Amino acid sequence: MIHINTSVFVKIVVPEIDKSYDVYLPVNKKVGNIINLLNSSISEMSSGEFPVSNNNKLYNSRTLERYASNVLLYNTTIRNGSVLILIS
């Protein structure tokens, strides 16, 4: 039996508020949808310190690759243990 993970465990670094969060991201969602979820979640967890924005981008902290919004997370280089940067 083949086991396929439905999520990956990553660290999201948010330099604008100098915080980071460990989160599970669904591999079957597009990066743009994940960014929208992260926007609202981080804004809520930071008590509004991080404003919700439609312009946020997601980057790989090691390679500085910017992830396209219309790509499924499964088809990116994001894997368990990845450190990602969320920037507006």
Buried (B, 14 or more C-beta within 10 A) or exposed (E): EEEEEEBBEBBBBBEBBEBBBEBEBBBEBBBBBBBBBBBEBBBEBBEEEBEBBEEBBBBBEEEEBEBEBEEBBBEBEBEEEBEBBBBB
